[in-house]
Amino acid sequence: MWYPPRVTVQPSEPITKEEAKRQSVVLHSDDDALFDALIAAARDHVERYCGTPLATQTVEVKCNGFCDFERLPLAPVQEVTSISYVDTAGAPQTLATSVYEGRFDGLEAAIVRKYGQQWPAIQPGSRITLIAEVGYEELPPSIRHAMLLWIAEAYEQREIAAAPGWTAFDSLLCNHRRG
C-alpha cells in the first residue's frame, strides 16, 4: 500500500506568464500577479484531473513492502534517487542500485529486481521510502494547450459559472489520465 506522496522539491511552472498572456491576448503587465496565480491553479487542476504530476518535482513516498513497486503511485517518473528501508535488526539501509531497475514508460512506472537479485527483508511494521523525480521533462502539447485554454477562460470569466459538459479541455486531457 502506498501512502500519500510528500513533495520535497517544488516544481517550477510548466507554462510561462508570457505564454498565458499571449493566449489571453493581454499586452500589459497590470495582471501579472493574477496570471501567476492562474498558472499555478491550472497546473494544480490538471494534475488532479489527470492524477499525475506535470512539472518536474522531487517526491518522497512510502509503502509497506517491495511488492508495491510493481506499480508506482506517480508517473511519469524521470529517475529514482533512492530507496531506503529498515532492516530486520532495526538499522536504516539504502537499497543498492545493483538490486533494482526502473521501468518507466509514460504513465506506467514500476521498479523491478534485476536478474538474480532478491529484495531485502524489512523490519515488520516499517515503511520503505522511495525518493524520485517525477513529472514531464517536456509537457505534452495537448496538456500545454489544455492549460492555456483553462487559464484564458479563468482570466475572462472571473466568477463561478455553471459547469460545462464535455469540453475541449476534457478532450485534450482524456488520454493523459492515470487511473
Phi and psi restraints in degrees (value plus and minus 20) as a CYANA .aco file:
   2 TRP   PHI    -112.7   -72.7
   2 TRP   PSI     122.7   162.7
   3 TYR   PHI    -120.3   -80.3
   3 TYR   PSI     140.0   180.0
   4 PRO   PHI     -76.9   -36.9
   4 PRO   PSI     117.7   157.7
   5 PRO   PHI     -91.0   -51.0
   5 PRO   PSI     134.9   174.9
   6 ARG   PHI    -140.6  -100.6
   6 ARG   PSI     102.6   142.6
   7 VAL   PHI     -97.9   -57.9
   7 VAL   PSI     102.7   142.7
   8 THR   PHI    -122.5   -82.5
   8 THR   PSI     -45.1    -5.1
   9 VAL   PHI    -149.1  -109.1
   9 VAL   PSI      93.7   133.7
  10 GLN   PHI     -85.0   -45.0
  10 GLN   PSI     129.5   169.5
  11 PRO   PHI     -99.7   -59.7
  11 PRO   PSI     136.0   176.0
  12 SER   PHI    -109.3   -69.3
  12 SER   PSI     135.2   175.2
  13 GLU   PHI     -90.8   -50.8
  13 GLU   PSI     117.2   157.2
  14 PRO   PHI    -100.0   -60.0
  14 PRO   PSI     -29.8    10.2
  15 ILE   PHI    -136.6   -96.6
  15 ILE   PSI     113.5   153.5
  16 THR   PHI    -106.4   -66.4
  16 THR   PSI     138.6   178.6
  17 LYS   PHI     -80.6   -40.6
  17 LYS   PSI     -57.9   -17.9
  18 GLU   PHI     -83.8   -43.8
  18 GLU   PSI     -61.7   -21.7
  19 GLU   PHI     -82.3   -42.3
  19 GLU   PSI     -64.4   -24.4
  20 ALA   PHI     -85.1   -45.1
  20 ALA   PSI     -61.7   -21.7
  21 LYS   PHI     -88.1   -48.1
  21 LYS   PSI     -57.3   -17.3
  22 ARG   PHI     -83.4   -43.4
  22 ARG   PSI     -62.2   -22.2
  23 GLN   PHI     -83.5   -43.5
  23 GLN   PSI     -54.7   -14.7
  24 SER   PHI    -111.1   -71.1
  24 SER   PSI     -17.7    22.3
  25 VAL   PHI      33.6    73.6
  25 VAL   PSI      34.1    74.1
  26 VAL   PHI    -136.0   -96.0
  26 VAL   PSI     105.3   145.3
  27 LEU   PHI    -129.9   -89.9
  27 LEU   PSI     -19.4    20.6
  28 HIS   PHI    -132.0   -92.0
  28 HIS   PSI     151.3   191.3
  29 SER   PHI    -127.0   -87.0
  29 SER   PSI     -10.2    29.8
  30 ASP   PHI     -80.3   -40.3
  30 ASP   PSI     -53.5   -13.5
  31 ASP   PHI    -125.4   -85.4
  31 ASP   PSI       2.5    42.5
  32 ASP   PHI     -77.3   -37.3
  32 ASP   PSI     -62.8   -22.8
  33 ALA   PHI     -83.6   -43.6
  33 ALA   PSI     -58.7   -18.7
  34 LEU   PHI     -84.0   -44.0
  34 LEU   PSI     -62.0   -22.0
  35 PHE   PHI     -84.4   -44.4
  35 PHE   PSI     -58.6   -18.6
  36 ASP   PHI     -78.2   -38.2
  36 ASP   PSI     -64.7   -24.7
  37 ALA   PHI     -86.8   -46.8
  37 ALA   PSI     -59.9   -19.9
  38 LEU   PHI     -87.0   -47.0
  38 LEU   PSI     -57.4   -17.4
  39 ILE   PHI     -84.2   -44.2
  39 ILE   PSI     -65.7   -25.7
  40 ALA   PHI     -83.2   -43.2
  40 ALA   PSI     -61.3   -21.3
  41 ALA   PHI     -85.7   -45.7
  41 ALA   PSI     -59.8   -19.8
  42 ALA   PHI     -84.2   -44.2
  42 ALA   PSI     -64.1   -24.1
  43 ARG   PHI     -81.0   -41.0
  43 ARG   PSI     -67.4   -27.4
  44 ASP   PHI     -79.6   -39.6
  44 ASP   PSI     -65.0   -25.0
  45 HIS   PHI     -83.0   -43.0
  45 HIS   PSI     -66.1   -26.1
  46 VAL   PHI     -88.4   -48.4
  46 VAL   PSI     -58.3   -18.3
  47 GLU   PHI     -80.2   -40.2
  47 GLU   PSI     -62.3   -22.3
  48 ARG   PHI     -91.4   -51.4
  48 ARG   PSI     -59.2   -19.2
  49 TYR   PHI     -82.4   -42.4
  49 TYR   PSI     -64.3   -24.3
  50 CYS   PHI    -108.9   -68.9
  50 CYS   PSI     -37.9     2.1
  51 GLY   PHI      51.8    91.8
  51 GLY   PSI      10.7    50.7
  52 THR   PHI    -169.1  -129.1
  52 THR   PSI     124.1   164.1
  53 PRO   PHI     -91.7   -51.7
  53 PRO   PSI     121.9   161.9
  54 LEU   PHI    -114.2   -74.2
  54 LEU   PSI     -77.3   -37.3
  55 ALA   PHI    -110.3   -70.3
  55 ALA   PSI     132.6   172.6
  56 THR   PHI     -78.3   -38.3
  56 THR   PSI     108.7   148.7
  57 GLN   PHI    -172.3  -132.3
  57 GLN   PSI     135.8   175.8
  58 THR   PHI    -121.0   -81.0
  58 THR   PSI     111.3   151.3
  59 VAL   PHI    -146.3  -106.3
  59 VAL   PSI     133.4   173.4
  60 GLU   PHI    -138.0   -98.0
  60 GLU   PSI     106.6   146.6
  61 VAL   PHI    -156.6  -116.6
  61 VAL   PSI     122.7   162.7
  62 LYS   PHI    -138.1   -98.1
  62 LYS   PSI     131.6   171.6
  63 CYS   PHI    -162.0  -122.0
  63 CYS   PSI     152.8   192.8
  64 ASN   PHI    -105.1   -65.1
  64 ASN   PSI     -51.4   -11.4
  65 GLY   PHI    -177.7  -137.7
  65 GLY   PSI     144.1   184.1
  66 PHE   PHI     -84.7   -44.7
  66 PHE   PSI     -42.3    -2.3
  67 CYS   PHI     -82.5   -42.5
  67 CYS   PSI     -44.6    -4.6
  68 ASP   PHI     -86.6   -46.6
  68 ASP   PSI     -38.5     1.5
  69 PHE   PHI     -90.6   -50.6
  69 PHE   PSI     -28.3    11.7
  70 GLU   PHI     -81.9   -41.9
  70 GLU   PSI     -46.9    -6.9
  71 ARG   PHI    -166.8  -126.8
  71 ARG   PSI      90.4   130.4
  72 LEU   PHI     -93.6   -53.6
  72 LEU   PSI     129.5   169.5
  73 PRO   PHI     -96.4   -56.4
  73 PRO   PSI     -33.2     6.8
  74 LEU   PHI    -149.3  -109.3
  74 LEU   PSI     123.3   163.3
  75 ALA   PHI    -178.3  -138.3
  75 ALA   PSI     133.5   173.5
  76 PRO   PHI     -94.1   -54.1
  76 PRO   PSI     128.3   168.3
  77 VAL   PHI    -126.9   -86.9
  77 VAL   PSI     109.6   149.6
  78 GLN   PHI    -110.4   -70.4
  78 GLN   PSI     -61.0   -21.0
  79 GLU   PHI    -183.5  -143.5
  79 GLU   PSI     123.6   163.6
  80 VAL   PHI    -113.2   -73.2
  80 VAL   PSI     102.8   142.8
  81 THR   PHI    -103.8   -63.8
  81 THR   PSI     -65.9   -25.9
  82 SER   PHI    -182.2  -142.2
  82 SER   PSI     137.6   177.6
  83 ILE   PHI    -149.9  -109.9
  83 ILE   PSI     102.6   142.6
  84 SER   PHI    -145.9  -105.9
  84 SER   PSI     137.1   177.1
  85 TYR   PHI    -175.9  -135.9
  85 TYR   PSI     152.7   192.7
  86 VAL   PHI    -129.7   -89.7
  86 VAL   PSI     103.0   143.0
  87 ASP   PHI     -95.0   -55.0
  87 ASP   PSI     155.5   195.5
  88 THR   PHI     -85.3   -45.3
  88 THR   PSI     -38.1     1.9
  89 ALA   PHI    -108.3   -68.3
  89 ALA   PSI     -22.7    17.3
  90 GLY   PHI      70.9   110.9
  90 GLY   PSI     -11.2    28.8
  91 ALA   PHI    -114.8   -74.8
  91 ALA   PSI     116.0   156.0
  92 PRO   PHI     -89.3   -49.3
  92 PRO   PSI     118.8   158.8
  93 GLN   PHI    -154.3  -114.3
  93 GLN   PSI     132.6   172.6
  94 THR   PHI    -131.2   -91.2
  94 THR   PSI     108.0   148.0
  95 LEU   PHI     -90.9   -50.9
  95 LEU   PSI     108.9   148.9
  96 ALA   PHI     -87.2   -47.2
  96 ALA   PSI     121.0   161.0
  97 THR   PHI     -86.5   -46.5
  97 THR   PSI     -33.6     6.4
  98 SER   PHI     -93.1   -53.1
  98 SER   PSI     -31.7     8.3
  99 VAL   PHI    -108.6   -68.6
  99 VAL   PSI     -48.8    -8.8
 100 TYR   PHI    -157.1  -117.1
 100 TYR   PSI     145.5   185.5
 101 GLU   PHI    -162.6  -122.6
 101 GLU   PSI     131.2   171.2
 102 GLY   PHI    -111.0   -71.0
 102 GLY   PSI     122.2   162.2
 103 ARG   PHI    -140.8  -100.8
 103 ARG   PSI      79.9   119.9
 104 PHE   PHI    -136.6   -96.6
 104 PHE   PSI      93.0   133.0
 105 ASP   PHI    -151.7  -111.7
 105 ASP   PSI      67.9   107.9
 106 GLY   PHI      42.3    82.3
 106 GLY   PSI    -138.4   -98.4
 107 LEU   PHI    -108.0   -68.0
 107 LEU   PSI     -15.1    24.9
 108 GLU   PHI    -130.4   -90.4
 108 GLU   PSI     111.0   151.0
 109 ALA   PHI    -163.0  -123.0
 109 ALA   PSI     116.2   156.2
 110 ALA   PHI    -167.6  -127.6
 110 ALA   PSI     138.6   178.6
 111 ILE   PHI    -142.2  -102.2
 111 ILE   PSI     107.0   147.0
 112 VAL   PHI    -144.7  -104.7
 112 VAL   PSI     137.8   177.8
 113 ARG   PHI     -92.5   -52.5
 113 ARG   PSI     122.8   162.8
 114 LYS   PHI     -92.9   -52.9
 114 LYS   PSI     139.3   179.3
 115 TYR   PHI     -74.3   -34.3
 115 TYR   PSI     110.4   150.4
 116 GLY   PHI      61.5   101.5
 116 GLY   PSI     -17.0    23.0
 117 GLN   PHI    -120.6   -80.6
 117 GLN   PSI     138.4   178.4
 118 GLN   PHI    -144.8  -104.8
 118 GLN   PSI     128.5   168.5
 119 TRP   PHI     -92.5   -52.5
 119 TRP   PSI     122.0   162.0
 120 PRO   PHI     -94.4   -54.4
 120 PRO   PSI     137.5   177.5
 121 ALA   PHI     -95.7   -55.7
 121 ALA   PSI     121.1   161.1
 122 ILE   PHI    -135.4   -95.4
 122 ILE   PSI     139.2   179.2
 123 GLN   PHI     -86.9   -46.9
 123 GLN   PSI     110.3   150.3
 124 PRO   PHI     -76.0   -36.0
 124 PRO   PSI     116.2   156.2
 125 GLY   PHI      65.3   105.3
 125 GLY   PSI     -26.6    13.4
 126 SER   PHI    -107.7   -67.7
 126 SER   PSI     151.9   191.9
 127 ARG   PHI    -137.9   -97.9
 127 ARG   PSI     129.9   169.9
 128 ILE   PHI    -115.3   -75.3
 128 ILE   PSI     114.2   154.2
 129 THR   PHI    -131.3   -91.3
 129 THR   PSI     105.1   145.1
 130 LEU   PHI    -131.1   -91.1
 130 LEU   PSI     108.6   148.6
 131 ILE   PHI    -136.0   -96.0
 131 ILE   PSI     107.0   147.0
 132 ALA   PHI    -167.0  -127.0
 132 ALA   PSI     136.6   176.6
 133 GLU   PHI    -114.8   -74.8
 133 GLU   PSI     104.7   144.7
 134 VAL   PHI    -145.4  -105.4
 134 VAL   PSI     147.1   187.1
 135 GLY   PHI      87.1   127.1
 135 GLY   PSI     148.5   188.5
 136 TYR   PHI     -99.7   -59.7
 136 TYR   PSI     116.7   156.7
 137 GLU   PHI     -88.5   -48.5
 137 GLU   PSI     -60.6   -20.6
 138 GLU   PHI    -153.9  -113.9
 138 GLU   PSI     105.1   145.1
 139 LEU   PHI     -83.4   -43.4
 139 LEU   PSI     110.6   150.6
 140 PRO   PHI     -78.6   -38.6
 140 PRO   PSI     124.4   164.4
 141 PRO   PHI     -75.6   -35.6
 141 PRO   PSI     -57.6   -17.6
 142 SER   PHI     -87.5   -47.5
 142 SER   PSI     -56.2   -16.2
 143 ILE   PHI     -89.9   -49.9
 143 ILE   PSI     -63.3   -23.3
 144 ARG   PHI     -77.2   -37.2
 144 ARG   PSI     -66.6   -26.6
 145 HIS   PHI     -85.2   -45.2
 145 HIS   PSI     -61.7   -21.7
 146 ALA   PHI     -80.9   -40.9
 146 ALA   PSI     -62.1   -22.1
 147 MET   PHI     -84.0   -44.0
 147 MET   PSI     -61.9   -21.9
 148 LEU   PHI     -84.1   -44.1
 148 LEU   PSI     -59.5   -19.5
 149 LEU   PHI     -81.6   -41.6
 149 LEU   PSI     -64.7   -24.7
 150 TRP   PHI     -82.4   -42.4
 150 TRP   PSI     -64.7   -24.7
 151 ILE   PHI     -83.0   -43.0
 151 ILE   PSI     -66.5   -26.5
 152 ALA   PHI     -82.4   -42.4
 152 ALA   PSI     -62.6   -22.6
 153 GLU   PHI     -84.5   -44.5
 153 GLU   PSI     -63.6   -23.6
 154 ALA   PHI     -86.3   -46.3
 154 ALA   PSI     -52.7   -12.7
 155 TYR   PHI     -89.2   -49.2
 155 TYR   PSI     -62.6   -22.6
 156 GLU   PHI     -95.6   -55.6
 156 GLU   PSI     -60.5   -20.5
 157 GLN   PHI    -127.4   -87.4
 157 GLN   PSI      69.5   109.5
 158 ARG   PHI    -108.1   -68.1
 158 ARG   PSI      -7.5    32.5
 159 GLU   PHI    -150.7  -110.7
 159 GLU   PSI     143.8   183.8
 160 ILE   PHI     -92.4   -52.4
 160 ILE   PSI     109.4   149.4
 161 ALA   PHI    -138.9   -98.9
 161 ALA   PSI     151.2   191.2
 162 ALA   PHI     -81.6   -41.6
 162 ALA   PSI     118.9   158.9
 163 ALA   PHI     -85.3   -45.3
 163 ALA   PSI     109.8   149.8
 164 PRO   PHI     -95.4   -55.4
 164 PRO   PSI     147.7   187.7
 165 GLY   PHI     -97.1   -57.1
 165 GLY   PSI    -164.1  -124.1
 166 TRP   PHI     -86.7   -46.7
 166 TRP   PSI     110.2   150.2
 167 THR   PHI    -145.9  -105.9
 167 THR   PSI     157.4   197.4
 168 ALA   PHI     -80.5   -40.5
 168 ALA   PSI     -55.7   -15.7
 169 PHE   PHI     -76.0   -36.0
 169 PHE   PSI     -69.5   -29.5
 170 ASP   PHI     -83.3   -43.3
 170 ASP   PSI     -63.0   -23.0
 171 SER   PHI     -81.8   -41.8
 171 SER   PSI     -59.8   -19.8
 172 LEU   PHI     -89.5   -49.5
 172 LEU   PSI     -49.8    -9.8
 173 LEU   PHI    -121.0   -81.0
 173 LEU   PSI     -33.2     6.8
 174 CYS   PHI     -78.0   -38.0
 174 CYS   PSI     -52.0   -12.0
 175 ASN   PHI    -102.1   -62.1
 175 ASN   PSI     -24.6    15.4
 176 HIS   PHI    -126.2   -86.2
 176 HIS   PSI     -15.7    24.3
 177 ARG   PHI     -97.2   -57.2
 177 ARG   PSI     118.9   158.9
 178 ARG   PHI    -132.4   -92.4
 178 ARG   PSI     101.1   141.1
